[in-house]
Amino acid sequence: MYVAVKGGEKAIDAAHRLLSEGRRGDPSVPEITTEQISEQLALAVDRVMNEGSLYDRGLASLAVKQARGDLTEAIFLVRAARTTLARFGYTEPANTSAMLIRRRVSAAFKDIPGGQILGPTFDYTHRLLDAGFDRTSPSLVPETPSSEIPKVLAMLGQEGLIEQPQASGTAPGDVTQEPASFPMPRDQRLQTLARGDEGFLLSLAYSTQRGFGRTHPFAGEIRLGEVEIEFTPVELGFPVVIGEVTLTECEMINQFIGSADVPPQFTRGYGLGFGHCERKVMSMALVDRSLRADELGEERVAPAQDEEFVISHCDNVQATGFVEHLKLPHYVDFQSELILLRKLRAEANVMQEAAE
Amino acid sequence: MNVPAYNFAYLNEQTKRMIRRALLKAVAIPGYQVPFAAREMPMPLGWGTGGVQVTAAILTPEDTLKVIDQGADDTTNAVSIRRFFVKTAGVKTTEVTEEATIIQTRHRIPETPLTEKQTLVFQVPIPEPLRFLEPRETETRKMHALEEYGVMHVKLYEDIARFGEIATSYDYPALVNDRYVFDPSPIPKFDNPKLDNCPALQLFGAGREKRIYAIPPYTSVKSLDFEDYPFSIPRWEKPCEICGSRASYLDEIVTDDKGGRMFVCSDTDHCRKQKSAA
């Protein structure tokens, strides 16, 4: 017997009560606080701030809790909150050269001015499950953020070995304010990638390393640290520091271009994100570089070089929305299909019988 | 929580047997890429899991292990892998090339000539030399089977047409035993001549791509080239600033942000020995 799905309101209420119960879990286990999430699941919070496109640890932590740890869902919550906020204007460009560095590595040179600074990293840990780690109190490592450290790519630039980034001459666009159109200028592409899904960008970046649009990358410099953000209020007319954000930046050195007029030079790929997010910014830098195929006169042969494909599909809030919308009722359309299919089959049967 | 106990050198014996079978086949067909069921290792894929699995499969308690990355024993990933084997196998380790029975390496071959008593294990990111000319594995396996290496020569020719020389400075393709074109892993082409007729067994492990290949001792390895554009290796204008060596591969060290550079041996063991001999 076919039972029509009615009483949706009651059903939804009941479902959300179940969700609340499920979110809380066993009441005999202490409830997690947003402060605990912010401090102890810090990298999850960083990811939510990044792809949620909003630098607010408190809100991002709350989103992680509310979403039961489903980060795509948490990102969605933050995006939904962000879009309601009033806009006061645009800050001055963040100056990552003046970053107070906690971690900074270059894979291109063994030693560099300012040194290689490993900082807080999973790199070189052995991924052996260790049930004991949370019972040992961590020994305090005195952290001494270094002062201003020159950029590795700038040093290559002095010799002309790497292309110099060209200013577009126009104010940067804002993908949250303007609809996308193709071809897209690089600034808007980078904005979109910065909000893009880490997993999607990671896989695309990986595909370029395996021959689907090769970019020959070297990690020129990856730096993590704090950067002051300046804003120029109209009333004052000069920039004032309004706060500090944690940023991760990746500058890739990619293999060269050259022509009869310009001697060969390395090219660049760029990645930047909120918080500590190396996987994301490295992926972003590889995808940024491969999306420059047209600009650098490279043949477009792979998915990662296809701007429209990448930009249109990298946003996980969009993607999850459309994929999961298939759970919504489609009774009406499906019914039309059923009718059509039955009609076609009936006609086919008649033809077959006639033929026999 | 139950944390599992680990076997000697981490892998269980069944896995080691599987890897050893792949190694035997690899040695029997020099330069041929043998597929193997690479395991997850407690370090990320792309960080040497292939080399680590090969080393784990051939390691015995009597071995002395040396691990280098970029030619140096003190680079972070080399330290990490060495510690891994000290922890899981308790073997002796050394930084002296002559003392090692197994040397695991990433991106270099030691300057000190190797002997019949030694095995060199390479960490390989992309085992397929044709990968960047043909991304599909189904195609490249066919090309190897048919010995169809024309595209590689075309690529080298196009380099010459565009840049005036073969613009491949590392990961330089070579022909093993006059049969298979192989990828020597991203060692600088400077090291390619050391592959040829080497007394040591050379094993290559690619974990993420699940391939093992080998060059048995005293096997011919010819770097691809043309009669009129013969294979050549780079030379430095100045010797190593620490040990004065003129024959070793030099790393460029940036000393300031005003263009200052110094050149020193990438092989730290070689550099130390040259310096103490001087």
Interface residues (C-beta under 8 A of the other chain):
Chain A: F109 K110 D111 I112 P113 L118 D123 Y124 T125 H126 R127 L128 L129 D130 A131 P150 V152 A154 M155 Q158 E159 Q209 R210 G211 F212 R214 G258 P264 A302
Chain B: M1 V3 M41 P42 M43 P44 Q70 A72 T76 N77 V79 S80 R83 F84 K87 I126 R131 F132 E134 P135 F163 D251 E252 I253 V254 T255 D256 D257 G259
